[in-house]
Amino acid sequence: MDEQHILARLNLLRIEHRDLDSAVAALSDGGVPDQMRLARLKKRKLKLRDEISQLEDYLIPDSIA
C-alpha cells in the first residue's frame, strides 16, 4: 500500500469509529440497552482502534532515541 491508500483507509476507519461511538452512546442512553449488540459494537470499535494504530505506526515509524 502506498501512503495515499493508507491515508484514505485511515480516514474511513476514523469515520466508522466515530459512527460506532455515536451508536454506542445512543444505544446506552435509550433505556434498557441490548447488551449483546452493545458488546458487539464495542468490540468492533476496539478492532478499528487497533487497525488505526497499526496504520498510524506504519506512517510514522518510531525514531531511535
C-alpha positions in Angstrom: 0.0 0.0 0.0 1.2 3.4 -0.7 0.8 6.4 1.6 -2.2 7.8 -0.2 -4.1 4.5 0.2 -3.1 4.3 3.8 -4.4 7.8 4.5 -7.6 7.1 2.7 -8.1 3.9 4.7 -7.3 5.8 7.9 -9.9 8.3 7.1 -12.6 5.7 6.5 -11.7 3.8 9.7 -11.9 7.0 11.8 -15.3 7.8 10.3 -16.5 4.3 11.1 -15.1 4.5 14.6 -16.8 7.9 15.2 -20.1 6.4 13.9 -19.8 3.4 16.2 -19.1 5.8 19.1 -22.4 7.6 18.4 -24.2 4.3 18.0 -22.9 3.0 21.4 -23.9 6.3 23.1 -27.4 6.2 21.6 -27.9 2.5 22.5 -26.7 3.2 26.1 -28.9 6.2 26.5 -32.1 4.6 25.3 -33.5 2.9 28.4 -32.6 -0.8 28.7 -29.8 -1.4 26.1 -29.4 -4.6 24.2 -26.2 -5.9 25.9 -25.2 -8.3 23.2 -25.5 -5.6 20.5 -23.7 -3.1 22.7 -20.8 -5.6 23.3 -20.5 -6.3 19.6 -20.3 -2.6 18.8 -17.7 -2.0 21.4 -15.7 -5.0 20.2 -15.8 -3.6 16.6 -14.6 -0.2 17.9 -11.6 -1.8 19.6 -10.7 -3.7 16.4 -11.0 -0.4 14.5 -8.8 1.4 17.1 -6.1 -1.3 16.7 -6.1 -1.1 12.9 -6.0 2.7 13.1 -3.0 2.5 15.5 -1.2 0.0 13.2 -1.6 2.2 10.1 -0.5 5.3 12.0 2.6 3.4 13.3 3.3 2.4 9.7 3.1 6.0 8.5 5.1 7.4 11.5 7.8 4.9 12.4 9.4 5.2 15.9 12.6 7.0 15.9 15.6 5.6 17.8 16.2 7.8 20.9 
